[in-house]
């Protein structure tokens, strides 16, 4: 195979890698935009809500955050417990 053939193969490899790179990050960006739009549609807007509603929403979010942390800590404990002893 001569130098021209090698360069042609390298061009195709680089083109495939570039397409994969662009495609992957394009997909990730699209998924983030879709997720952001879904949350914006499902959650009531804070600006439209009364002060009591805002306080309630803040309390719910705080409870969800605490519950998420508790579940994560529980998963870590289970993982450590299931790990074989050396």
PDB file of N, CA, C and O in Angstrom, chain B, residues numbered from 101:
ATOM      1  N   UNK B 101       0.846  -1.164   0.000  1.00  0.00           N
ATOM      2  CA  UNK B 101       0.000   0.000   0.000  1.00  0.00           C
ATOM      3  C   UNK B 101       0.897   1.233   0.000  1.00  0.00           C
ATOM      4  O   UNK B 101       1.826   1.342   0.800  1.00  0.00           O
ATOM      5  N   UNK B 102       0.614   2.129  -0.879  1.00  0.00           N
ATOM      6  CA  UNK B 102       1.444   3.329  -0.992  1.00  0.00           C
ATOM      7  C   UNK B 102       0.947   4.419  -0.036  1.00  0.00           C
ATOM      8  O   UNK B 102      -0.059   4.243   0.651  1.00  0.00           O
ATOM      9  N   UNK B 103       1.658   5.531  -0.003  1.00  0.00           N
ATOM     10  CA  UNK B 103       1.344   6.631   0.912  1.00  0.00           C
ATOM     11  C   UNK B 103      -0.027   7.227   0.630  1.00  0.00           C
ATOM     12  O   UNK B 103      -0.720   7.662   1.550  1.00  0.00           O
ATOM     13  N   UNK B 104      -0.417   7.247  -0.629  1.00  0.00           N
ATOM     14  CA  UNK B 104      -1.715   7.803  -0.988  1.00  0.00           C
ATOM     15  C   UNK B 104      -2.853   6.942  -0.406  1.00  0.00           C
ATOM     16  O   UNK B 104      -3.851   7.465   0.090  1.00  0.00           O
ATOM     17  N   UNK B 105      -2.684   5.654  -0.476  1.00  0.00           N
ATOM     18  CA  UNK B 105      -3.690   4.744   0.072  1.00  0.00           C
ATOM     19  C   UNK B 105      -3.791   4.836   1.583  1.00  0.00           C
ATOM     20  O   UNK B 105      -4.886   4.806   2.145  1.00  0.00           O
ATOM     21  N   UNK B 106      -2.634   4.949   2.242  1.00  0.00           N
ATOM     22  CA  UNK B 106      -2.623   5.081   3.700  1.00  0.00           C
ATOM     23  C   UNK B 106      -3.315   6.376   4.113  1.00  0.00           C
ATOM     24  O   UNK B 106      -4.108   6.382   5.055  1.00  0.00           O
ATOM     25  N   UNK B 107      -3.026   7.451   3.429  1.00  0.00           N
ATOM     26  CA  UNK B 107      -3.651   8.740   3.749  1.00  0.00           C
ATOM     27  C   UNK B 107      -5.162   8.674   3.537  1.00  0.00           C
ATOM     28  O   UNK B 107      -5.923   9.251   4.314  1.00  0.00           O
ATOM     29  N   UNK B 108      -5.593   7.980   2.500  1.00  0.00           N
ATOM     30  CA  UNK B 108      -7.021   7.841   2.229  1.00  0.00           C
ATOM     31  C   UNK B 108      -7.707   7.077   3.371  1.00  0.00           C
ATOM     32  O   UNK B 108      -8.787   7.468   3.814  1.00  0.00           O
ATOM     33  N   UNK B 109      -7.095   6.008   3.839  1.00  0.00           N
ATOM     34  CA  UNK B 109      -7.649   5.237   4.951  1.00  0.00           C
ATOM     35  C   UNK B 109      -7.691   6.098   6.219  1.00  0.00           C
ATOM     36  O   UNK B 109      -8.688   6.082   6.941  1.00  0.00           O
ATOM     37  N   UNK B 110      -6.632   6.838   6.493  1.00  0.00           N
ATOM     38  CA  UNK B 110      -6.595   7.705   7.682  1.00  0.00           C
ATOM     39  C   UNK B 110      -7.671   8.783   7.621  1.00  0.00           C
ATOM     40  O   UNK B 110      -8.275   9.114   8.642  1.00  0.00           O
ATOM     41  N   UNK B 111      -7.913   9.331   6.440  1.00  0.00           N
ATOM     42  CA  UNK B 111      -8.968  10.344   6.300  1.00  0.00           C
ATOM     43  C   UNK B 111     -10.321   9.761   6.669  1.00  0.00           C
ATOM     44  O   UNK B 111     -11.110  10.411   7.355  1.00  0.00           O
ATOM     45  N   UNK B 112     -10.599   8.538   6.219  1.00  0.00           N
ATOM     46  CA  UNK B 112     -11.882   7.914   6.532  1.00  0.00           C
ATOM     47  C   UNK B 112     -12.001   7.603   8.019  1.00  0.00           C
ATOM     48  O   UNK B 112     -13.070   7.761   8.610  1.00  0.00           O
ATOM     49  N   UNK B 113     -10.922   7.170   8.609  1.00  0.00           N
ATOM     50  CA  UNK B 113     -10.938   6.885  10.052  1.00  0.00           C
ATOM     51  C   UNK B 113     -11.182   8.166  10.835  1.00  0.00           C
ATOM     52  O   UNK B 113     -11.996   8.178  11.758  1.00  0.00           O
ATOM     53  N   UNK B 114     -10.495   9.235  10.485  1.00  0.00           N
ATOM     54  CA  UNK B 114     -10.676  10.518  11.176  1.00  0.00           C
ATOM     55  C   UNK B 114     -12.088  11.057  10.970  1.00  0.00           C
ATOM     56  O   UNK B 114     -12.679  11.621  11.891  1.00  0.00           O
ATOM     57  N   UNK B 115     -12.633  10.884   9.761  1.00  0.00           N
ATOM     58  CA  UNK B 115     -14.003  11.339   9.501  1.00  0.00           C
ATOM     59  C   UNK B 115     -14.999  10.561  10.354  1.00  0.00           C
ATOM     60  O   UNK B 115     -15.950  11.139  10.880  1.00  0.00           O
ATOM     61  N   UNK B 116     -14.790   9.260  10.492  1.00  0.00           N
ATOM     62  CA  UNK B 116     -15.699   8.449  11.309  1.00  0.00           C
ATOM     63  C   UNK B 116     -15.597   8.839  12.784  1.00  0.00           C
ATOM     64  O   UNK B 116     -16.613   8.923  13.473  1.00  0.00           O
ATOM     65  N   UNK B 117     -14.396   9.073  13.263  1.00  0.00           N
ATOM     66  CA  UNK B 117     -14.219   9.494  14.659  1.00  0.00           C
ATOM     67  C   UNK B 117     -14.863  10.853  14.913  1.00  0.00           C
ATOM     68  O   UNK B 117     -15.512  11.053  15.940  1.00  0.00           O
ATOM     69  N   UNK B 118     -14.686  11.782  13.985  1.00  0.00           N
ATOM     70  CA  UNK B 118     -15.289  13.111  14.143  1.00  0.00           C
ATOM     71  C   UNK B 118     -16.809  13.015  14.129  1.00  0.00           C
ATOM     72  O   UNK B 118     -17.476  13.686  14.915  1.00  0.00           O
ATOM     73  N   UNK B 119     -17.359  12.196  13.254  1.00  0.00           N
ATOM     74  CA  UNK B 119     -18.815  12.028  13.205  1.00  0.00           C
ATOM     75  C   UNK B 119     -19.333  11.414  14.495  1.00  0.00           C
ATOM     76  O   UNK B 119     -20.382  11.819  14.997  1.00  0.00           O
ATOM     77  N   UNK B 120     -18.619  10.454  15.029  1.00  0.00           N
ATOM     78  CA  UNK B 120     -19.024   9.847  16.295  1.00  0.00           C
ATOM     79  C   UNK B 120     -18.975  10.841  17.440  1.00  0.00           C
ATOM     80  O   UNK B 120     -19.867  10.863  18.288  1.00  0.00           O
ATOM     81  N   UNK B 121     -17.941  11.660  17.468  1.00  0.00           N
ATOM     82  CA  UNK B 121     -17.792  12.677  18.509  1.00  0.00           C
ATOM     83  C   UNK B 121     -18.951  13.672  18.458  1.00  0.00           C
ATOM     84  O   UNK B 121     -19.581  13.957  19.477  1.00  0.00           O
ATOM     85  N   UNK B 122     -19.222  14.189  17.276  1.00  0.00           N
ATOM     86  CA  UNK B 122     -20.311  15.164  17.107  1.00  0.00           C
ATOM     87  C   UNK B 122     -21.651  14.513  17.421  1.00  0.00           C
ATOM     88  O   UNK B 122     -22.496  15.116  18.083  1.00  0.00           O
ATOM     89  N   UNK B 123     -21.846  13.294  16.952  1.00  0.00           N
ATOM     90  CA  UNK B 123     -23.111  12.606  17.192  1.00  0.00           C
ATOM     91  C   UNK B 123     -23.358  12.341  18.664  1.00  0.00           C
ATOM     92  O   UNK B 123     -24.477  12.516  19.146  1.00  0.00           O
ATOM     93  N   UNK B 124     -22.331  11.923  19.381  1.00  0.00           N
ATOM     94  CA  UNK B 124     -22.483  11.631  20.813  1.00  0.00           C
ATOM     95  C   UNK B 124     -22.850  12.888  21.590  1.00  0.00           C
ATOM     96  O   UNK B 124     -23.816  12.885  22.352  1.00  0.00           O
ATOM     97  N   UNK B 125     -22.103  13.941  21.407  1.00  0.00           N
ATOM     98  CA  UNK B 125     -22.370  15.152  22.177  1.00  0.00           C
ATOM     99  C   UNK B 125     -23.642  15.849  21.719  1.00  0.00           C
ATOM    100  O   UNK B 125     -24.284  16.540  22.510  1.00  0.00           O
ATOM    101  N   UNK B 126     -24.011  15.683  20.473  1.00  0.00           N
ATOM    102  CA  UNK B 126     -25.302  16.200  20.018  1.00  0.00           C
ATOM    103  C   UNK B 126     -26.447  15.481  20.698  1.00  0.00           C
ATOM    104  O   UNK B 126     -27.440  16.101  21.081  1.00  0.00           O
ATOM    105  N   UNK B 127     -26.309  14.166  20.851  1.00  0.00           N
ATOM    106  CA  UNK B 127     -27.339  13.376  21.517  1.00  0.00           C
ATOM    107  C   UNK B 127     -27.449  13.761  22.986  1.00  0.00           C
ATOM    108  O   UNK B 127     -28.553  13.905  23.511  1.00  0.00           O
ATOM    109  N   UNK B 128     -26.315  13.929  23.649  1.00  0.00           N
ATOM    110  CA  UNK B 128     -26.321  14.314  25.064  1.00  0.00           C
ATOM    111  C   UNK B 128     -26.980  15.688  25.236  1.00  0.00           C
ATOM    112  O   UNK B 128     -27.773  15.891  26.156  1.00  0.00           O
ATOM    113  N   UNK B 129     -26.651  16.614  24.359  1.00  0.00           N
ATOM    114  CA  UNK B 129     -27.255  17.940  24.427  1.00  0.00           C
ATOM    115  C   UNK B 129     -28.761  17.866  24.217  1.00  0.00           C
ATOM    116  O   UNK B 129     -29.519  18.520  24.933  1.00  0.00           O
ATOM    117  N   UNK B 130     -29.199  17.081  23.248  1.00  0.00           N
ATOM    118  CA  UNK B 130     -30.631  16.941  22.980  1.00  0.00           C
ATOM    119  C   UNK B 130     -31.351  16.330  24.182  1.00  0.00           C
ATOM    120  O   UNK B 130     -32.446  16.772  24.530  1.00  0.00           O
ATOM    121  N   UNK B 131     -30.760  15.330  24.814  1.00  0.00           N
ATOM    122  CA  UNK B 131     -31.379  14.716  25.986  1.00  0.00           C
ATOM    123  C   UNK B 131     -31.495  15.701  27.137  1.00  0.00           C
ATOM    124  O   UNK B 131     -32.500  15.717  27.848  1.00  0.00           O
ATOM    125  N   UNK B 132     -30.474  16.519  27.320  1.00  0.00           N
ATOM    126  CA  UNK B 132     -30.545  17.531  28.388  1.00  0.00           C
ATOM    127  C   UNK B 132     -31.631  18.559  28.114  1.00  0.00           C
ATOM    128  O   UNK B 132     -32.363  18.949  29.024  1.00  0.00           O
ATOM    129  N   UNK B 133     -31.741  19.001  26.862  1.00  0.00           N
ATOM    130  CA  UNK B 133     -32.774  19.974  26.519  1.00  0.00           C
ATOM    131  C   UNK B 133     -34.167  19.388  26.715  1.00  0.00           C
ATOM    132  O   UNK B 133     -35.066  20.070  27.206  1.00  0.00           O
ATOM    133  N   UNK B 134     -34.346  18.133  26.337  1.00  0.00           N
ATOM    134  CA  UNK B 134     -35.644  17.484  26.516  1.00  0.00           C
ATOM    135  C   UNK B 134     -35.967  17.339  27.997  1.00  0.00           C
ATOM    136  O   UNK B 134     -37.099  17.597  28.408  1.00  0.00           O
ATOM    137  N   UNK B 135     -35.002  16.933  28.799  1.00  0.00           N
ATOM    138  CA  UNK B 135     -35.232  16.779  30.241  1.00  0.00           C
ATOM    139  C   UNK B 135     -35.562  18.122  30.884  1.00  0.00           C
ATOM    140  O   UNK B 135     -36.449  18.202  31.734  1.00  0.00           O
ATOM    141  N   UNK B 136     -34.865  19.158  30.489  1.00  0.00           N
ATOM    142  CA  UNK B 136     -35.125  20.488  31.039  1.00  0.00           C
ATOM    143  C   UNK B 136     -36.536  20.946  30.692  1.00  0.00           C
ATOM    144  O   UNK B 136     -37.226  21.542  31.518  1.00  0.00           O
ATOM    145  N   UNK B 137     -36.956  20.664  29.472  1.00  0.00           N
ATOM    146  CA  UNK B 137     -38.289  21.078  29.045  1.00  0.00           C
ATOM    147  C   UNK B 137     -39.364  20.292  29.784  1.00  0.00           C
ATOM    148  O   UNK B 137     -40.402  20.844  30.151  1.00  0.00           O
ATOM    149  N   UNK B 138     -39.113  18.995  30.003  1.00  0.00           N
ATOM    150  CA  UNK B 138     -40.083  18.186  30.747  1.00  0.00           C
ATOM    151  C   UNK B 138     -40.258  18.701  32.172  1.00  0.00           C
ATOM    152  O   UNK B 138     -41.382  18.811  32.662  1.00  0.00           O
ATOM    153  N   UNK B 139     -39.151  19.013  32.832  1.00  0.00           N
ATOM    154  CA  UNK B 139     -39.268  19.503  34.208  1.00  0.00           C
ATOM    155  C   UNK B 139     -39.947  20.863  34.244  1.00  0.00           C
ATOM    156  O   UNK B 139     -40.687  21.164  35.181  1.00  0.00           O
ATOM    157  N   UNK B 140     -39.704  21.678  33.242  1.00  0.00           N
ATOM    158  CA  UNK B 140     -40.350  22.992  33.203  1.00  0.00           C
ATOM    159  C   UNK B 140     -41.854  22.847  33.005  1.00  0.00           C
ATOM    160  O   UNK B 140     -42.627  23.659  33.516  1.00  0.00           O
ATOM    161  N   UNK B 141     -42.268  21.839  32.282  1.00  0.00           N
ATOM    162  CA  UNK B 141     -43.704  21.636  32.051  1.00  0.00           C
ATOM    163  C   UNK B 141     -44.390  21.030  33.261  1.00  0.00           C
ATOM    164  O   UNK B 141     -45.540  21.366  33.544  1.00  0.00           O
ATOM    165  N   UNK B 142     -43.718  20.150  33.977  1.00  0.00           N
ATOM    166  CA  UNK B 142     -44.366  19.448  35.082  1.00  0.00           C
ATOM    167  C   UNK B 142     -44.379  20.250  36.372  1.00  0.00           C
ATOM    168  O   UNK B 142     -45.314  20.119  37.161  1.00  0.00           O
ATOM    169  N   UNK B 143     -43.374  21.072  36.606  1.00  0.00           N
ATOM    170  CA  UNK B 143     -43.317  21.854  37.837  1.00  0.00           C
ATOM    171  C   UNK B 143     -44.059  23.180  37.658  1.00  0.00           C
ATOM    172  O   UNK B 143     -43.918  23.834  36.625  1.00  0.00           O
ATOM    173  N   UNK B 144     -44.844  23.577  38.658  1.00  0.00           N
ATOM    174  CA  UNK B 144     -45.492  24.882  38.556  1.00  0.00           C
ATOM    175  C   UNK B 144     -44.452  25.993  38.643  1.00  0.00           C
ATOM    176  O   UNK B 144     -43.419  25.841  39.296  1.00  0.00           O
ATOM    177  N   UNK B 145     -44.724  27.070  38.002  1.00  0.00           N
ATOM    178  CA  UNK B 145     -43.779  28.184  38.003  1.00  0.00           C
ATOM    179  C   UNK B 145     -43.826  28.914  39.335  1.00  0.00           C
ATOM    180  O   UNK B 145     -44.897  29.213  39.863  1.00  0.00           O
ATOM    181  N   UNK B 146     -42.642  29.194  39.865  1.00  0.00           N
ATOM    182  CA  UNK B 146     -42.557  29.878  41.159  1.00  0.00           C
ATOM    183  C   UNK B 146     -43.044  31.315  41.071  1.00  0.00           C
ATOM    184  O   UNK B 146     -43.593  31.835  42.043  1.00  0.00           O
ATOM    185  N   UNK B 147     -42.859  31.962  39.945  1.00  0.00           N
ATOM    186  CA  UNK B 147     -43.261  33.365  39.814  1.00  0.00           C
ATOM    187  C   UNK B 147     -44.775  33.508  39.843  1.00  0.00           C
ATOM    188  O   UNK B 147     -45.294  34.519  40.317  1.00  0.00           O
ATOM    189  N   UNK B 148     -45.485  32.508  39.341  1.00  0.00           N
ATOM    190  CA  UNK B 148     -46.944  32.569  39.304  1.00  0.00           C
ATOM    191  C   UNK B 148     -47.583  32.151  40.622  1.00  0.00           C
ATOM    192  O   UNK B 148     -48.774  32.377  40.835  1.00  0.00           O
ATOM    193  N   UNK B 149     -46.805  31.549  41.497  1.00  0.00           N
ATOM    194  CA  UNK B 149     -47.342  30.978  42.730  1.00  0.00           C
ATOM    195  C   UNK B 149     -47.381  32.021  43.848  1.00  0.00           C
ATOM    196  O   UNK B 149     -46.632  32.997  43.845  1.00  0.00           O
ATOM    197  N   UNK B 150     -48.274  31.779  44.798  1.00  0.00           N
ATOM    198  CA  UNK B 150     -48.363  32.649  45.967  1.00  0.00           C
ATOM    199  C   UNK B 150     -47.195  32.344  46.904  1.00  0.00           C
ATOM    200  O   UNK B 150     -46.533  31.319  46.740  1.00  0.00           O
ATOM    201  N   UNK B 151     -46.931  33.202  47.872  1.00  0.00           N
ATOM    202  CA  UNK B 151     -45.830  32.948  48.816  1.00  0.00           C
ATOM    203  C   UNK B 151     -45.997  31.624  49.575  1.00  0.00           C
ATOM    204  O   UNK B 151     -45.013  30.937  49.847  1.00  0.00           O
ATOM    205  N   UNK B 152     -47.236  31.271  49.914  1.00  0.00           N
ATOM    206  CA  UNK B 152     -47.465  30.011  50.622  1.00  0.00           C
ATOM    207  C   UNK B 152     -47.115  28.818  49.737  1.00  0.00           C
ATOM    208  O   UNK B 152     -46.528  27.837  50.193  1.00  0.00           O
ATOM    209  N   UNK B 153     -47.486  28.923  48.470  1.00  0.00           N
ATOM    210  CA  UNK B 153     -47.200  27.841  47.527  1.00  0.00           C
ATOM    211  C   UNK B 153     -45.700  27.713  47.321  1.00  0.00           C
ATOM    212  O   UNK B 153     -45.171  26.603  47.264  1.00  0.00           O
ATOM    213  N   UNK B 154     -45.017  28.836  47.209  1.00  0.00           N
ATOM    214  CA  UNK B 154     -43.563  28.801  47.058  1.00  0.00           C
ATOM    215  C   UNK B 154     -42.904  28.141  48.258  1.00  0.00           C
ATOM    216  O   UNK B 154     -41.973  27.350  48.106  1.00  0.00           O
ATOM    217  N   UNK B 155     -43.386  28.466  49.446  1.00  0.00           N
ATOM    218  CA  UNK B 155     -42.825  27.869  50.661  1.00  0.00           C
ATOM    219  C   UNK B 155     -43.080  26.360  50.677  1.00  0.00           C
ATOM    220  O   UNK B 155     -42.214  25.575  51.064  1.00  0.00           O
ATOM    221  N   UNK B 156     -44.278  25.975  50.251  1.00  0.00           N
ATOM    222  CA  UNK B 156     -44.607  24.550  50.196  1.00  0.00           C
ATOM    223  C   UNK B 156     -43.712  23.841  49.195  1.00  0.00           C
ATOM    224  O   UNK B 156     -43.196  22.761  49.484  1.00  0.00           O
ATOM    225  N   UNK B 157     -43.520  24.432  48.019  1.00  0.00           N
ATOM    226  CA  UNK B 157     -42.657  23.835  47.003  1.00  0.00           C
ATOM    227  C   UNK B 157     -41.230  23.703  47.505  1.00  0.00           C
ATOM    228  O   UNK B 157     -40.579  22.687  47.264  1.00  0.00           O
ATOM    229  N   UNK B 158     -40.738  24.718  48.201  1.00  0.00           N
ATOM    230  CA  UNK B 158     -39.386  24.669  48.748  1.00  0.00           C
ATOM    231  C   UNK B 158     -39.262  23.555  49.783  1.00  0.00           C
ATOM    232  O   UNK B 158     -38.250  22.856  49.834  1.00  0.00           O
ATOM    233  N   UNK B 159     -40.294  23.393  50.605  1.00  0.00           N
ATOM    234  CA  UNK B 159     -40.265  22.333  51.620  1.00  0.00           C
ATOM    235  C   UNK B 159     -40.277  20.954  50.958  1.00  0.00           C
ATOM    236  O   UNK B 159     -39.569  20.045  51.393  1.00  0.00           O
ATOM    237  N   UNK B 160     -41.075  20.805  49.920  1.00  0.00           N
ATOM    238  CA  UNK B 160     -41.146  19.521  49.206  1.00  0.00           C
ATOM    239  C   UNK B 160     -39.799  19.209  48.570  1.00  0.00           C
ATOM    240  O   UNK B 160     -39.321  18.077  48.648  1.00  0.00           O
ATOM    241  N   UNK B 161     -39.189  20.199  47.944  1.00  0.00           N
ATOM    242  CA  UNK B 161     -37.886  19.988  47.316  1.00  0.00           C
ATOM    243  C   UNK B 161     -36.838  19.614  48.358  1.00  0.00           C
ATOM    244  O   UNK B 161     -35.998  18.750  48.107  1.00  0.00           O
ATOM    245  N   UNK B 162     -36.879  20.255  49.520  1.00  0.00           N
ATOM    246  CA  UNK B 162     -35.926  19.947  50.584  1.00  0.00           C
ATOM    247  C   UNK B 162     -36.121  18.515  51.076  1.00  0.00           C
ATOM    248  O   UNK B 162     -35.150  17.798  51.315  1.00  0.00           O
ATOM    249  N   UNK B 163     -37.393  18.098  51.229  1.00  0.00           N
ATOM    250  CA  UNK B 163     -37.670  16.728  51.658  1.00  0.00           C
ATOM    251  C   UNK B 163     -37.182  15.725  50.625  1.00  0.00           C
ATOM    252  O   UNK B 163     -36.619  14.688  50.978  1.00  0.00           O
ATOM    253  N   UNK B 164     -37.395  16.030  49.353  1.00  0.00           N
ATOM    254  CA  UNK B 164     -36.937  15.137  48.284  1.00  0.00           C
ATOM    255  C   UNK B 164     -35.415  15.005  48.299  1.00  0.00           C
ATOM    256  O   UNK B 164     -34.874  13.921  48.082  1.00  0.00           O
ATOM    257  N   UNK B 165     -34.737  16.114  48.556  1.00  0.00           N
ATOM    258  CA  UNK B 165     -33.284  16.105  48.595  1.00  0.00           C
ATOM    259  C   UNK B 165     -32.775  15.245  49.753  1.00  0.00           C
ATOM    260  O   UNK B 165     -31.831  14.472  49.595  1.00  0.00           O
ATOM    261  N   UNK B 166     -33.405  15.387  50.908  1.00  0.00           N
ATOM    262  CA  UNK B 166     -33.015  14.595  52.082  1.00  0.00           C
ATOM    263  C   UNK B 166     -33.263  13.112  51.815  1.00  0.00           C
ATOM    264  O   UNK B 166     -32.427  12.269  52.140  1.00  0.00           O
ATOM    265  N   UNK B 167     -34.412  12.800  51.223  1.00  0.00           N
ATOM    266  CA  UNK B 167     -34.742  11.408  50.922  1.00  0.00           C
ATOM    267  C   UNK B 167     -33.753  10.819  49.918  1.00  0.00           C
ATOM    268  O   UNK B 167     -33.346   9.665  50.050  1.00  0.00           O
ATOM    269  N   UNK B 168     -33.371  11.601  48.923  1.00  0.00           N
ATOM    270  CA  UNK B 168     -32.407  11.134  47.931  1.00  0.00           C
ATOM    271  C   UNK B 168     -31.055  10.839  48.584  1.00  0.00           C
ATOM    272  O   UNK B 168     -30.421   9.829  48.278  1.00  0.00           O
ATOM    273  N   UNK B 169     -30.619  11.721  49.480  1.00  0.00           N
ATOM    274  CA  UNK B 169     -29.357  11.501  50.189  1.00  0.00           C
ATOM    275  C   UNK B 169     -29.436  10.261  51.074  1.00  0.00           C
ATOM    276  O   UNK B 169     -28.471   9.502  51.165  1.00  0.00           O
ATOM    277  N   UNK B 170     -30.581  10.049  51.729  1.00  0.00           N
ATOM    278  CA  UNK B 170     -30.751   8.896  52.587  1.00  0.00           C
ATOM    279  C   UNK B 170     -30.677   7.603  51.768  1.00  0.00           C
ATOM    280  O   UNK B 170     -30.030   6.637  52.173  1.00  0.00           O
ATOM    281  N   UNK B 171     -31.344   7.597  50.620  1.00  0.00           N
ATOM    282  CA  UNK B 171     -31.317   6.413  49.756  1.00  0.00           C
ATOM    283  C   UNK B 171     -29.911   6.131  49.241  1.00  0.00           C
ATOM    284  O   UNK B 171     -29.490   4.977  49.158  1.00  0.00           O
ATOM    285  N   UNK B 172     -29.198   7.179  48.902  1.00  0.00           N
ATOM    286  CA  UNK B 172     -27.836   7.005  48.400  1.00  0.00           C
ATOM    287  C   UNK B 172     -26.932   6.436  49.496  1.00  0.00           C
ATOM    288  O   UNK B 172     -26.116   5.554  49.229  1.00  0.00           O
ATOM    289  N   UNK B 173     -27.071   6.930  50.712  1.00  0.00           N
ATOM    290  CA  UNK B 173     -26.274   6.425  51.822  1.00  0.00           C
ATOM    291  C   UNK B 173     -26.614   4.964  52.105  1.00  0.00           C
ATOM    292  O   UNK B 173     -25.731   4.161  52.409  1.00  0.00           O
ATOM    293  N   UNK B 174     -27.895   4.628  52.004  1.00  0.00           N
ATOM    294  CA  UNK B 174     -28.317   3.245  52.222  1.00  0.00           C
ATOM    295  C   UNK B 174     -27.735   2.326  51.144  1.00  0.00           C
ATOM    296  O   UNK B 174     -27.306   1.213  51.446  1.00  0.00           O
ATOM    297  N   UNK B 175     -27.720   2.781  49.911  1.00  0.00           N
ATOM    298  CA  UNK B 175     -27.138   1.992  48.829  1.00  0.00           C
ATOM    299  C   UNK B 175     -25.644   1.771  49.063  1.00  0.00           C
ATOM    300  O   UNK B 175     -25.133   0.680  48.808  1.00  0.00           O
ATOM    301  N   UNK B 176     -24.945   2.791  49.542  1.00  0.00           N
ATOM    302  CA  UNK B 176     -23.520   2.647  49.833  1.00  0.00           C
ATOM    303  C   UNK B 176     -23.285   1.626  50.933  1.00  0.00           C
ATOM    304  O   UNK B 176     -22.370   0.807  50.842  1.00  0.00           O
ATOM    305  N   UNK B 177     -24.118   1.674  51.982  1.00  0.00           N
ATOM    306  CA  UNK B 177     -23.975   0.714  53.075  1.00  0.00           C
ATOM    307  C   UNK B 177     -24.198  -0.712  52.579  1.00  0.00           C
ATOM    308  O   UNK B 177     -23.456  -1.624  52.945  1.00  0.00           O
ATOM    309  N   UNK B 178     -25.227  -0.905  51.741  1.00  0.00           N
ATOM    310  CA  UNK B 178     -25.502  -2.230  51.197  1.00  0.00           C
ATOM    311  C   UNK B 178     -24.354  -2.706  50.317  1.00  0.00           C
ATOM    312  O   UNK B 178     -23.985  -3.880  50.347  1.00  0.00           O
ATOM    313  N   UNK B 179     -23.802  -1.809  49.551  1.00  0.00           N
ATOM    314  CA  UNK B 179     -22.698  -2.169  48.668  1.00  0.00           C
ATOM    315  C   UNK B 179     -21.485  -2.600  49.486  1.00  0.00           C
ATOM    316  O   UNK B 179     -20.822  -3.581  49.149  1.00  0.00           O
ATOM    317  N   UNK B 180     -21.197  -1.872  50.555  1.00  0.00           N
ATOM    318  CA  UNK B 180     -20.070  -2.230  51.422  1.00  0.00           C
ATOM    319  C   UNK B 180     -20.329  -3.557  52.124  1.00  0.00           C
ATOM    320  O   UNK B 180     -19.411  -4.359  52.296  1.00  0.00           O
ATOM    321  N   UNK B 181     -21.571  -3.791  52.529  1.00  0.00           N
ATOM    322  CA  UNK B 181     -21.912  -5.012  53.233  1.00  0.00           C
ATOM    323  C   UNK B 181     -21.799  -6.218  52.292  1.00  0.00           C
ATOM    324  O   UNK B 181     -21.373  -7.292  52.717  1.00  0.00           O
ATOM    325  N   UNK B 182     -22.175  -6.052  51.023  1.00  0.00           N
ATOM    326  CA  UNK B 182     -22.156  -7.150  50.057  1.00  0.00           C
ATOM    327  C   UNK B 182     -20.776  -7.415  49.502  1.00  0.00           C
ATOM    328  O   UNK B 182     -20.553  -8.445  48.867  1.00  0.00           O
ATOM    329  N   UNK B 183     -19.840  -6.499  49.733  1.00  0.00           N
ATOM    330  CA  UNK B 183     -18.486  -6.669  49.203  1.00  0.00           C
ATOM    331  C   UNK B 183     -17.802  -7.826  49.917  1.00  0.00           C
ATOM    332  O   UNK B 183     -17.867  -7.924  51.142  1.00  0.00           O
ATOM    333  N   UNK B 184     -17.142  -8.713  49.155  1.00  0.00           N
ATOM    334  CA  UNK B 184     -16.470  -9.859  49.802  1.00  0.00           C
ATOM    335  C   UNK B 184     -15.264  -9.393  50.618  1.00  0.00           C
ATOM    336  O   UNK B 184     -14.553  -8.459  50.247  1.00  0.00           O
ATOM    337  N   UNK B 185     -15.063 -10.075  51.735  1.00  0.00           N
ATOM    338  CA  UNK B 185     -13.923  -9.758  52.602  1.00  0.00           C
ATOM    339  C   UNK B 185     -12.682 -10.442  52.057  1.00  0.00           C
ATOM    340  O   UNK B 185     -12.753 -11.575  51.582  1.00  0.00           O
ATOM    341  N   UNK B 186     -11.563  -9.770  52.120  1.00  0.00           N
ATOM    342  CA  UNK B 186     -10.295 -10.370  51.640  1.00  0.00           C
ATOM    343  C   UNK B 186      -9.603 -11.101  52.747  1.00  0.00           C
ATOM    344  O   UNK B 186      -8.530 -11.666  52.537  1.00  0.00           O
TER     345      UNK B 186
END
